[in-house]
Amino acid sequence: MKPLFDYIIEQLNLAEGLTYRGNYIFKFFEDKMTVYDPIEGTLVNDEIEYSPVAILSKTPVTFVEKNQRVDWLVEIGIAVRIEGDEYDASTDLDYANIQSVIDDIQGSSLTLSGKRYSVKVDKEPNYQGYNILGNSKYAILTVVLNVTEMISGYFGQDWTVEVDDAEVDFTDISITTTKRFYTADDKSALDNDYNKPIGRATVIELTMNYDDETTLLAEVMASAGLKTNHTIDMTLGETTWDYDVTVESAPMSLTKGGVMQITLRFLEV
């Protein structure tokens, strides 16, 4: 987890005028928390006020797979100095900065120090009240992350899927390839004519969050032309697989209060 923790602090420190530190022995003064950093090119240390960042809790679930997968539930705490009697998130630069980092890493896959991480994170920082340190108040903001860590392999979000040259927000996709075999045995020869591949059939089943892909909704609602064809492009890294397909079936189930999704079963043509 340390590479990811260090990465989050690095991203927080990209904001101008805000400083965050982790894994320090903090010195508490009457009015602030500071640490001394060297000034580049000089022998002088500069006093820097910072917001401390710490892992408050982490719960690992370890797997026995070769990729050394570990699922983590992690809570990170950040203490930010505040003015006045009440904390107002709408005017707090630290809150806005933490929110920006959350938005950037949400749903991402990262490679850090030779390990791969898939990150799901709270939609916003959680205000947990404040502590008084000397004459200063520090608001406690927390962020909860669901993280999958492994040393090799890929995550679903490493893929992009396009239908008719437009990327879709897929939640599940499966692809099945089946070979076709010659089945008529020539009785006049001793050769085995069975199990000789003569072709290949590909089936792609895609479930996606609907976002005005009207041509695909037309397949669900049976208003598309019977012989309408589509293209599917599946990309992993620098490699793209292209398919010309038609829709075999397209079920949709709607739930009030739920996300509208459609599922399409494509056959390669």
C-alpha positions in Angstrom: 0.0 0.0 0.0 2.9 2.4 0.6 3.4 3.2 -3.2 -0.2 4.2 -3.5 -0.2 6.2 -0.3 2.9 8.1 -1.5 1.2 8.6 -4.9 -1.8 10.2 -3.3 0.3 12.6 -1.2 2.2 13.4 -4.4 -1.0 14.3 -6.2 -2.2 16.4 -3.3 1.0 18.4 -3.4 0.5 19.4 -7.0 -1.9 22.2 -5.8 -0.1 25.5 -5.5 0.2 26.9 -2.0 -0.9 23.7 -0.2 1.5 21.3 1.4 0.9 17.7 2.7 3.2 15.4 4.5 3.0 11.8 5.5 5.0 9.5 7.7 6.5 12.4 9.7 7.1 12.9 13.4 4.9 15.9 13.8 5.9 18.9 16.0 3.0 20.7 17.6 3.4 24.4 18.2 0.9 26.9 19.7 -0.6 27.9 16.4 0.3 25.5 13.7 2.1 22.3 12.6 5.4 22.8 10.7 8.3 20.9 9.3 11.7 22.1 8.2 12.6 21.4 4.5 15.9 22.2 2.8 15.8 25.0 0.3 17.3 23.8 -2.9 20.7 25.2 -3.7 21.3 26.6 -0.2 22.3 25.3 3.3 19.2 26.9 4.8 16.1 25.1 6.0 12.7 26.7 5.4 9.8 26.4 7.8 6.8 24.8 5.9 3.3 24.6 7.3 1.7 21.4 6.2 -1.4 19.2 6.5 -0.5 15.8 7.9 -1.8 12.7 6.0 -2.0 9.3 7.6 -3.5 5.9 7.0 -6.1 5.6 9.8 -7.0 1.9 9.1 -6.3 -0.7 6.4 -7.9 -4.2 6.1 -6.3 -6.6 3.7 -7.9 -9.7 2.1 -5.1 -11.8 0.7 -5.5 -14.3 -2.2 -3.3 -17.3 -3.1 -3.1 -16.5 -6.8 0.2 -16.1 -8.7 -0.4 -12.4 -9.2 -0.2 -12.0 -5.4 -3.5 -10.2 -5.3 -4.5 -8.3 -2.2 -7.8 -6.5 -1.7 -7.6 -3.5 0.6 -10.1 -1.4 2.5 -8.2 1.7 3.4 -9.2 4.9 5.3 -6.9 7.9 4.9 -7.1 10.9 7.2 -6.0 14.4 6.5 -5.9 17.2 9.1 -6.3 20.7 7.7 -6.0 24.0 9.6 -9.2 26.1 9.7 -10.2 29.6 10.6 -13.3 30.6 12.6 -15.8 28.7 14.7 -17.4 26.5 11.9 -15.9 24.4 9.1 -17.2 25.4 5.7 -16.2 22.9 3.0 -17.4 25.1 0.2 -14.6 27.7 1.0 -11.9 25.3 2.0 -9.1 25.1 -0.5 -7.9 21.8 1.0 -11.3 20.2 0.6 -11.4 21.3 -3.1 -7.9 19.9 -3.6 -8.7 16.6 -2.0 -11.9 16.4 -4.1 -9.9 17.0 -7.3 -7.5 14.1 -6.5 -10.5 11.8 -5.7 -12.0 12.6 -9.0 -8.7 11.9 -10.8 -8.0 8.5 -9.3 -11.6 7.2 -9.1 -12.0 4.1 -11.2 -8.3 4.2 -12.3 -5.7 1.6 -12.7 -2.2 2.6 -11.7 1.3 1.0 -12.0 3.5 2.1 -9.0 6.8 0.6 -8.0 6.2 -2.6 -10.0 2.7 -3.2 -8.6 -0.7 -2.6 -10.2 -3.6 -1.0 -8.4 -7.2 -0.7 -9.2 -8.8 2.1 -7.2 -12.4 2.9 -6.2 -12.8 5.8 -3.8 -15.4 7.8 -1.9 -17.2 10.4 -4.1 -16.1 13.2 -1.7 -14.1 13.7 1.5 -15.9 13.0 4.8 -15.7 15.6 7.5 -15.2 14.0 10.9 -15.2 17.1 13.1 -12.2 19.0 14.4 -9.4 18.9 17.0 -7.8 21.9 18.8 -4.0 22.0 18.7 -2.7 24.9 20.8 -4.5 28.0 19.5 -5.5 26.3 16.2 -8.3 24.2 14.9 -7.8 21.3 12.5 -10.6 19.7 10.6 -10.3 16.0 10.1 -11.2 14.9 6.6 -11.2 11.2 5.7 -11.3 9.3 2.4 -12.2 5.6 2.1 -10.6 3.5 -0.7 -11.3 0.1 -2.1 -8.1 -1.1 -3.7 -7.0 -4.2 -5.5 -3.2 -4.7 -5.6 -1.3 -7.2 -7.7 2.1 -7.6 -9.2 1.0 -8.7 -12.7 -2.1 -8.9 -14.9 -4.8 -6.4 -16.0 -8.0 -4.9 -14.7 -11.3 -4.5 -16.6 -10.8 -0.7 -16.8 -7.6 -1.3 -18.8 -9.8 -2.0 -21.7 -11.7 0.4 -23.9 -14.7 -0.8 -25.9 -16.2 1.1 -28.9 -19.4 0.3 -30.7 -19.7 2.0 -34.1 -16.6 4.1 -33.4 -18.0 5.5 -30.1 -16.7 4.4 -26.7 -19.3 2.9 -24.5 -19.5 2.7 -20.7 -19.4 -1.1 -20.3 -19.9 -2.8 -17.0 -19.5 -6.4 -18.3 -18.3 -7.9 -21.5 -17.7 -11.5 -22.5 -16.3 -12.8 -25.8 -16.6 -16.4 -26.9 -14.9 -17.9 -29.9 -15.9 -21.3 -31.2 -14.3 -23.2 -34.1 -16.4 -24.9 -36.7 -15.3 -28.4 -37.8 -15.7 -30.5 -40.9 -18.1 -33.3 -40.0 -18.6 -35.4 -43.2 -16.3 -38.5 -43.2 -15.0 -39.7 -46.5 -15.7 -43.5 -46.3 -13.5 -44.2 -49.3 -10.3 -43.3 -47.5 -8.8 -44.3 -44.1 -8.0 -40.7 -43.1 -10.0 -39.2 -40.2 -12.0 -36.3 -41.7 -13.5 -35.3 -38.3 -12.2 -32.5 -36.0 -10.7 -30.5 -38.9 -11.4 -26.8 -38.3 -13.0 -25.0 -41.2 -14.0 -21.7 -39.6 -14.6 -19.7 -36.5 -17.6 -18.1 -34.9 -17.4 -15.2 -32.4 -20.0 -14.1 -29.9 -19.7 -10.9 -27.9 -22.1 -10.2 -25.0 -22.0 -6.6 -23.8 -23.7 -4.9 -20.8 -23.4 -1.1 -20.8 -24.8 1.9 -19.1 -27.0 3.7 -21.6 -26.0 7.2 -22.6 -28.0 8.1 -25.7 -26.6 5.4 -27.9 -29.8 5.5 -29.9 -28.8 3.0 -32.6 -28.2 0.4 -29.9 -31.4 1.2 -28.2 -33.1 0.7 -31.5 -31.9 -2.9 -31.4 -33.5 -3.4 -28.0 -36.7 -1.8 -29.1 -36.9 -3.8 -32.3 -36.9 -0.7 -34.5 -33.5 -1.3 -36.1 -33.3 -2.8 -39.5 -33.3 -6.6 -39.5 -29.9 -6.7 -41.4 -28.3 -3.8 -39.5 -24.6 -4.4 -38.8 -22.3 -2.8 -36.3 -18.6 -2.6 -35.5 -16.9 -3.4 -32.2 -13.4 -2.3 -31.3 -11.8 -3.8 -28.2 -8.5 -2.2 -27.1 -5.9 -3.3 -24.5 -2.8 -1.1 -24.5 -1.6 -0.7 -28.0 -3.6 -3.6 -29.5 -7.1 -3.3 -30.9 -9.3 -6.2 -32.1 -12.0 -5.2 -34.6 -15.2 -7.1 -35.3 -18.1 -6.7 -37.8 -21.2 -7.9 -36.0 -24.9 -8.1 -36.0 -27.2 -8.2 -33.0 -28.7 -11.6 -32.2 -30.6 -10.5 -29.0 -30.9 -7.4 -26.9 -32.7 -7.7 -23.5 -33.2 -4.7 -21.2 -34.6 -4.6 -17.7 -35.5 -1.3 -16.0 -35.7 -0.6 -12.3 -37.0 2.6 -10.8 -34.1 4.3 -9.0 -31.6 2.2 -10.9 -29.2 2.8 -13.7 -30.5 2.2 -17.2 -28.5 -0.6 -18.8 -28.8 -2.5 -22.0 -27.3 -5.9 -22.8 -26.6 -6.8 -26.4 -25.5 -10.2 -27.8 -23.5 -9.7 -31.0 -22.6 -12.4 -33.6 -19.7 -11.8 -35.9 -20.6 -11.6 -39.6 
